[in-house]
């Protein structure tokens, strides 16, 4: 069930997912003013002070109101990494509470204290999971919704089939379920809703927009990449993640000769010497739908048309 604070508010049941080094304030503003949820990782800024400056920029941008044809501005969201090696978590959480960020997306750990802090001002917490067991832990922490990160997702994706995963999660809860993984079009958003999702979280397609801060060469590579070009491996970050095979080759990485990475460490993964995400580029299986680089608002309008047409066809067939 879509949370009541979001019901009737969104132009499209969609989140522009928070992507490390590929989401920034310009993309968040464009997404929210287009009537969807725009999200970014706090760790895309190298300090809590920088995170605060981005919130200033986002709030000022959203004050301009919705774009033409959109009823209201969508809520903005921040991704907080809840992992013992994220030394900024407490400072970033404190700022999040002070600024009353409407939606918080948590990753790599469901912590009740984080949920309670966000709930203290009426914010929502959605948590990334790749298994039913992780979903159960998130519900025990009292999150407001679960993001089911399925097979084919970019970044730290999972392996489960979306239909099976949604069904098993829905048996656990009537809270908001958000489907993520290999979704790139409005028709696919409609398919997710018909399958039982309340929202869709879409990442890779939004890298291929004018507002994404991703490097121009990264965006060009997306235009030339298809699902079969994606490699899923734990050898880059210590957690299974999807990367573009050519990006690995261009950085001289041979996975067959690369040893195990070891335990994930956020300081190491995001440090100045790390190539993960900065030089080794990620994408999900939905990358084959990235064949142009439009403004985010144009992309969202296009997806809204596709979404409505798909639902009309379902109604007609029913």
C-alpha positions in Angstrom: 0.0 0.0 0.0 1.4 3.4 -0.9 2.0 5.4 2.2 -0.7 8.0 2.9 1.6 11.0 2.7 2.4 10.1 -0.9 -1.0 9.0 -2.1 -2.3 11.2 -4.8 0.8 13.4 -4.8 2.9 11.8 -7.5 2.6 12.4 -11.3 4.1 8.9 -11.8 4.8 6.3 -9.1 8.5 6.6 -9.5 11.7 7.4 -7.6 14.8 8.7 -9.4 17.1 6.4 -7.4 20.1 7.7 -5.4 23.2 6.8 -7.3 26.8 7.3 -6.1 28.4 10.0 -8.2 25.5 10.0 -10.7 22.8 11.8 -8.7 23.1 15.5 -7.7 20.9 18.5 -6.8 20.1 19.4 -10.4 18.7 15.9 -11.1 16.8 15.9 -7.8 15.2 19.2 -8.5 14.2 18.2 -12.1 12.7 15.0 -10.8 10.7 16.5 -8.0 9.5 19.4 -10.1 8.3 16.8 -12.6 6.2 15.2 -9.8 8.2 12.2 -8.8 10.6 11.4 -5.9 14.1 12.7 -6.5 16.9 11.1 -4.5 20.6 11.4 -3.9 23.2 9.8 -1.6 24.5 12.1 1.3 27.9 10.6 0.5 27.9 12.2 -2.9 29.1 15.2 -1.0 32.5 14.7 0.7 31.4 16.3 4.0 28.3 16.9 6.1 28.7 20.6 5.4 28.6 19.9 1.7 25.5 17.8 2.2 23.9 20.8 3.9 24.8 23.1 0.9 23.1 20.6 -1.4 19.9 20.6 0.7 20.0 24.4 0.5 20.2 24.2 -3.3 17.4 21.6 -3.5 15.0 23.4 -1.3 15.6 26.7 -3.2 15.0 24.8 -6.5 11.8 23.2 -5.3 10.4 26.5 -4.1 10.0 27.4 -7.8 7.0 24.9 -7.8 6.0 22.2 -10.2 6.7 22.2 -13.9 3.8 22.9 -16.4 1.3 20.1 -16.4 2.4 18.7 -13.0 0.0 19.2 -10.1 2.6 19.4 -7.3 6.3 19.0 -6.5 7.3 15.5 -5.5 9.2 14.9 -2.2 13.0 14.8 -2.2 14.9 11.9 -0.6 18.4 11.3 0.7 20.2 8.0 0.9 22.0 7.2 4.2 24.4 4.3 4.3 23.8 2.5 7.6 27.1 0.6 7.9 29.5 0.5 10.7 32.3 1.9 8.4 30.3 5.0 7.5 31.8 7.4 9.9 29.5 10.2 8.8 26.3 8.5 9.6 25.5 10.3 12.9 26.4 13.7 11.6 24.4 13.2 8.4 21.4 11.8 10.3 21.4 14.8 12.7 21.4 17.2 9.7 18.6 15.1 8.0 16.5 15.5 11.1 17.2 19.2 11.4 16.3 19.8 7.8 13.3 17.4 8.0 14.1 15.6 4.7 10.8 14.1 3.7 12.1 10.6 2.6 15.2 8.7 3.8 16.4 5.7 1.9 18.6 3.5 4.0 21.1 1.0 2.7 23.5 -1.7 4.1 21.7 -1.9 7.5 18.2 -1.4 8.9 18.6 0.4 12.2 15.7 1.2 14.5 17.4 4.3 15.9 17.7 5.8 12.4 14.0 5.0 11.7 12.9 6.6 15.0 15.0 9.7 14.3 13.3 10.2 10.9 9.8 9.4 12.3 10.4 12.1 15.0 9.6 14.8 12.5 7.1 12.8 10.3 9.6 11.6 7.7 9.4 8.3 5.8 12.1 5.6 5.7 12.4 3.2 2.8 15.0 0.4 3.1 16.9 -1.4 0.3 16.8 -5.2 0.5 18.0 -8.0 -1.7 16.4 -10.9 0.2 13.2 -11.7 2.1 15.4 -12.2 5.3 16.6 -8.6 4.9 13.0 -7.5 4.4 12.0 -9.1 7.7 14.8 -7.3 9.5 13.8 -4.0 7.9 10.2 -4.5 9.0 11.4 -5.3 12.5 13.1 -1.9 12.5 9.7 -0.3 11.6 10.6 1.1 8.2 7.7 2.6 6.2 8.5 0.7 3.0 10.8 -1.8 1.4 12.8 -1.3 -1.8 13.1 -4.8 -3.4 16.3 -4.6 -5.3 16.0 -7.5 -7.8 18.2 -9.2 -10.3 19.6 -6.9 -13.0 19.7 -3.8 -10.8 22.7 -1.5 -11.2 25.0 -0.8 -8.3 24.7 -3.2 -5.4 21.8 -5.3 -6.9 20.3 -8.5 -6.0 19.5 -11.8 -7.8 15.8 -12.5 -7.2 13.1 -12.5 -9.8 10.9 -9.4 -9.3 7.6 -11.2 -9.4 8.6 -13.9 -6.9 10.3 -11.3 -4.6 7.3 -9.0 -4.6 4.9 -11.8 -3.8 7.0 -13.0 -0.9 7.4 -9.5 0.5 3.7 -8.7 0.2 2.9 -11.8 2.3 4.9 -10.1 5.1 3.4 -6.6 5.0 0.9 -4.2 3.6 3.5 -1.4 3.8 4.8 0.4 0.7 6.7 -1.9 -1.6 9.1 -0.4 -4.2 10.5 -2.4 -7.0 14.0 -1.8 -8.3 16.1 -3.5 -10.9 16.2 -3.3 -14.8 13.3 -0.9 -15.1 13.7 1.9 -17.6 10.4 2.7 -19.3 6.9 3.9 -18.4 5.5 0.6 -19.6 7.8 -1.2 -17.1 6.6 1.1 -14.3 3.0 0.0 -15.2 4.0 -3.7 -15.2 5.5 -3.3 -11.7 2.3 -1.7 -10.4 0.2 -4.5 -12.0 2.5 -7.0 -10.3 1.9 -5.5 -6.9 4.5 -2.7 -6.4 3.4 0.6 -5.1 6.4 2.5 -6.5 9.4 1.9 -8.8 12.9 3.0 -8.1 14.8 3.6 -11.3 18.5 4.4 -11.5 20.4 3.7 -14.7 17.9 5.4 -17.0 18.4 8.7 -15.0 22.2 8.6 -15.4 21.3 9.1 -19.1 19.8 12.5 -18.6 21.2 16.0 -19.0 21.0 16.8 -15.3 23.0 13.8 -14.1 26.5 14.8 -12.9 27.9 11.6 -14.4 30.9 12.0 -16.8 30.1 12.6 -20.4 32.1 9.5 -21.3 30.0 7.4 -18.9 26.8 8.6 -20.5 28.2 7.9 -24.0 29.1 4.3 -22.9 25.5 3.8 -21.6 24.3 4.6 -25.2 26.5 1.8 -26.5 25.7 -0.8 -23.8 23.1 -3.6 -23.6 22.1 -6.0 -20.9 24.5 -8.6 -22.0 27.4 -6.2 -21.4 26.8 -6.1 -17.6 29.0 -8.1 -15.2 27.9 -8.9 -11.6 30.8 -9.4 -9.2 31.8 -8.8 -5.6 35.5 -8.3 -6.6 35.3 -4.5 -7.0 33.7 -3.4 -3.7 33.4 -6.5 -1.6 29.6 -6.7 -2.2 28.0 -8.1 -5.4 27.5 -5.2 -7.8 26.8 -4.7 -11.5 29.4 -3.0 -13.7 29.8 -2.4 -17.4 32.3 -5.0 -18.8 34.0 -2.5 -21.1 34.6 -0.1 -18.2 36.4 -2.9 -16.4 38.5 -3.7 -19.5 39.3 0.0 -20.0 40.6 0.1 -16.4 42.8 -2.9 -17.0 40.7 -5.2 -14.8 40.6 -8.9 -15.5 38.1 -10.5 -13.1 39.5 -13.9 -13.7 42.9 -12.8 -12.3 41.5 -10.5 -9.6 41.5 -11.8 -6.1 38.7 -11.5 -3.5 38.1 -8.0 -2.3 37.4 -8.7 1.4 34.9 -7.1 3.6 33.2 -3.9 2.5 34.7 -0.7 4.0 32.9 2.6 3.1 36.1 4.7 3.8 38.0 2.5 1.4 35.3 2.3 -1.2 34.7 6.1 -1.3 38.2 7.2 -0.6 40.3 9.3 -3.0 42.3 6.3 -4.3 39.2 4.1 -5.0 38.2 3.6 -8.7 34.9 2.0 -7.8 32.0 4.1 -9.2 34.3 7.0 -10.2 36.2 5.2 -13.0 34.6 1.8 -13.1 31.1 2.5 -14.1 27.9 0.7 -13.1 24.6 0.0 -15.0 21.7 -2.3 -14.6 20.2 -4.6 -17.2 17.8 -1.9 -18.2 20.7 0.0 -19.8 19.5 -1.2 -23.3 16.7 1.4 -23.1 19.2 4.3 -22.7 19.4 5.4 -26.3 19.3 9.2 -25.8 20.2 11.7 -23.2 17.1 14.0 -22.7 16.4 16.4 -19.9 14.9 14.6 -16.9 11.6 16.4 -17.3 11.2 15.3 -20.9 12.0 11.7 -19.9 9.5 11.7 -17.1 6.8 13.1 -19.4 7.6 10.4 -21.9 7.4 7.7 -19.3 4.0 9.1 -18.0 2.6 8.6 -21.5 3.9 5.1 -21.8 2.6 4.3 -18.3 -0.9 5.5 -19.1 -1.0 3.7 -22.4 0.1 0.5 -20.8 -2.6 0.7 -18.1 -5.2 1.5 -20.7 -4.3 -1.6 -22.6 -4.5 -3.7 -19.4 -8.0 -2.3 -18.7 -9.1 -3.0 -22.2 -7.9 -6.6 -22.1 -9.6 -7.1 -18.7 
